[in-house]
Structure formats: C-alpha cells, structure tokens
C-alpha cells in the first residue's frame, strides 16, 4: 500500500461520514422485523454474527472473501491458537486480567463486527488486533509453562510452541512480504504508485473516479500537490480545450477504459500504461503525452490561396496569432474548425480584426467584410463545440481577437479553445435541475461523477436531483448488426429510429441498471432520443449514464462523438 503519514481531522471526518451511511446492521434488522416479523430480524442478526465469526478464520471462511487473500482475518496457524486462547479466557473469567481480554474481544466484535455490515477485516476492527494476538499467545504460554519441574515435558512444550511460532512467522512472511508485495494493492495506492513514476513536471487528470474515493484526500494532496485533477464531466474533456504546456497523463478509470481508440484518433502519439487487478480486470489505463503534439492540433484549419494559380496551403494554425507579411496582399485565407463554447448563458462576444473578414459562429454571421472591424454582440449557444469559420482577404498586417464577457469577467479565446474539425458532433443535451435548464452539445453519452468530491472550479454541469435528455442522430458508416449497452443509475429509456431500444422504469441508484440490445442498422443517420431520470434520492451522490456499442466485428466502446449528429434527420 502507498502510505502517507500526515492526516487532518477534516478530511478524515468527511470520508468516515460518507462511508458510515447505511452501514448499520440494526437498520436491516428493524426493516426485516417491520416487514416480516421478529423471526426475520433474528435471521439477519444471526447471519451477520456468522459472517463475523467466520471472518476470523475460525471456520473455513474463504468463500466469504473477508481478507485480501480470500480467506479470514487470521492465518491457518494463528486461527486455531486464537480459538484455544478464547476458550481458555472464557474458562478463566474469574481471573481479572484474562477476563479483560475476553470482554475486550467480545465488545469489539459486537460493536465493530456484528452490528456493522460486512465481515471484520476492515479498518473499524483495528482495535481488536492486540487482543487477537494475546489470545492466540495464551496456548503458547500454557505450552511453555506445562510440565512443572519435569524438564523433558517442558522441553517438549517449548519445542511445540517454537514450531507453532515458526509456522505463523513463515506464513506471515510469505503472505505479507512475498505474495502481497507482488500483487496490486488497493486502487488509490496503485494510482499513487503510478503517479510517483512520472516526472515531477508531468500533470495528471483522472476521468472516471468510481474506485478512487480518496483522490482529493490526504495522500494525493500531500504527496502530489498541484499535479492532479479529477474531471467532473468526462464527455466534455476531449478534444482537449485547455492549455497544455507540460507533459500530461490522462488516467482512464474503469468507466472510461474504452476511450483509448478515440483518443488515439485525436492524438496518435502517447505512451500507454495499464494496471490490472488481481483477477486480471483492468483498473486504469494511463496515456502519457508530450505537450507539443497536443499544441499542434489546437487551432483551426487554415487554407490560403494567393490567386496566382498555385496550390493552396492547408495547415492547422492559430488564428489569433499576429501575422505580418506572411501572405501577399490579396491572398484569400479561410479558417475552418470549431470553438468550445464554455456556457449556455447569454454572454457578450467582442470580435476585432484588422482585415476584411466574414466570421460565422454556429450559423450566426458575426462580421461582414464591408462592415465594422470591431463588433460586440450578445449571443447564447449550448455549451460545447460550435462550428466557426473565418474568411479573410489580406490587405495588410492581420490581427484577430475574440473575447467572451460574462458576469463582469472577460476572457479572450485562444488557440486552446479551438479544434480543426468543423463537422458538428454529439447530441443536443438538456439538463433540468430545480427548475433551471442547461443546454449543451454532449460529444458522448458519458455522464459520470461522484458529485460530493468536486469543488470549485472543477464543478459538474448540474447536481442531483436532475433529469437529462439527449436528441440527435446516430451515424452508421458500416451496415450490420450492432450490440448496444446502456448503464444508468436512474430510470432511463432509449429510442432508436422511433422504436424502443431500452426502457428501464425502476433503478436503485446505488446499483446502476445494465441493459443490452441488438439491432441491424443500415448506413446513414438514425434518429435517437434518450431520457434519464436522476432525481431519486440515494445515500451516494454518484451518478452514471453511459451508452456503449460494439460495431460489427468490433469491440465494445463508448459511442464515439464522430458517430453522433446533434440534429436528427427529417422523418
């Protein structure tokens, strides 16, 4: 395990209160009693007592997977010694020091094991470790003291105690220092170990934090300050639309593992690291990037035509960079691509240029070649990627700036807000929360977050309780049979070509419902409509809705943005 030795009360208290929700066996006992009578409540309590007892390895408990080895809390040597020691303590209850051990063990087992859900091999039972060791030592003490003054009997007792001690030591050495050290530890430790291998100038972002509940707690904040971020809305993270000036590692959690191929289509050059669990399942995949390839892709496609019959020059460039003398007077320059629009609220957009230009944003003409060179307009668009085109006629040094002003704060757009693709991708999303409505163009149906873990400025678009819908079309390039899968932490429905693909009416939010379907589809656009209800109260603020497919002959993946169109075809 990756260990840090600095802790604060606030962070620990926050974690303990989150984990303590609904961890009480008495809640289950009372619910069973009220629903089915006192006998049902007794059965729940008896079951938990049995699980707790088996957790110590007293009886064959491997099937309960109470310990990291799939067995109990104690090894094969210590467990029978503990049973004998506990029996001896019960028999010697009149001896105060021995009685104290028995009561210590009993109170801890009841309060920390039987009355709390799950077996005892967890942090809440750490206070029982000393008494376990002392109780297991009682039979050894008896062996070493047996025989009275008969030295031969004492020697036999001492030898037997030594053999048992050696067996326990050997078992623990093999378990903790051999087998355990070679296996993956818990999820957060493995992530910390990976980040420790990165150069100190490398920053990391995490997409999909379902197994990394301590990502913003002591270990990461203290050991790697300022180097880590948890992405609240993974569907909007790619393509990258923020400045990347140092090496970057994108860590894909379990819900985001299939994004590797999509990321490869955007940024082909990366180093891949994969960490797996003991059962072979991937825990996370990390993609390491140098900043320059990412920077080269940030910008618009620039096409220049001098009108002399020569070939046009096409490249990806920064339209906001000052250019002087780069093109001959009269050159026609066309910029095409997309801009990531940061908000769906009404903002003031200021555009300034020094050359005659026609600028169009999301179908809205902002500037004409024969008009003013500085334009201020109120504009309201869905959050997400919007098409942007700039047609210029070079008649001197050129300079372009675009500034978004909202709530008194102004932010200039830079090349990092741009991408070279101008094709509209994704689905039109509508989120409704407490009467407020948020509109977005979601590149993927990939809503995942643990909301109580995100703080300013990394906030989720909306917070529970809310409902969401997606509208648009599914683009099919290759006809054939497609396997679809939906995962949702609330009731949902998916309609494809006007027919139900999935419909789930009842979901326990803590256990997302998984649905699968198979459809034969022809090439072309297929209308798709999705509804998701995330309003049901739960003891966790985790929310999840994802839509996967497996194309003919392909592997399962989150449906890529290139296969979504925000406008459905006319029926």
ABEGO torsion letter per residue (X at the ends): XBBBABBBAAAAAAAAAAAABGABAAAAAAAAAAAAEAAAAAAAAAAAAAAAAAAAGABBAAAAGABAAGBBABBAAAAAAAAAAAAAAAAAAABAAAAAAAAAAAAAAAAAAAABBEBABBAAAAAAAAAAAAAAAAAAAAAAABGEABAAAAAAAAAAAAAAAAAAAAAAAAAAAAAAAABBBBAAAAAAAAAAABBAABBBBBBGAAABAAAABAAAAAABBGABBBBABAAAAOBBABBBABBBBBBBBAAAAAAAAAAAAABABBBBBBBBBAAGBBABBBBBBBAAAAAAABEBBBBBBAGAGBBBBBBBBBAABBBBGABBBGBBBBBBEBBBBABABBBBBBBBBABBBBBBBGGBBABBAABBABBBBBBBBBBEBBBBBBBBBBAEBBBBBBBBBBGGBBBBBBAAABBABABBBEBBBBBBBGGBBBBBBBABBBBBBBAAABBOABBBABBOBBBBBBBEBBBBABBEBBBBBBBBABBBBBBBGGBBABBBABBBAABBBBBBBBBBBBBEBBBBBBBBBAABBBABABBBBBBBBBBBGBBBBBBBAAABBABBBBX
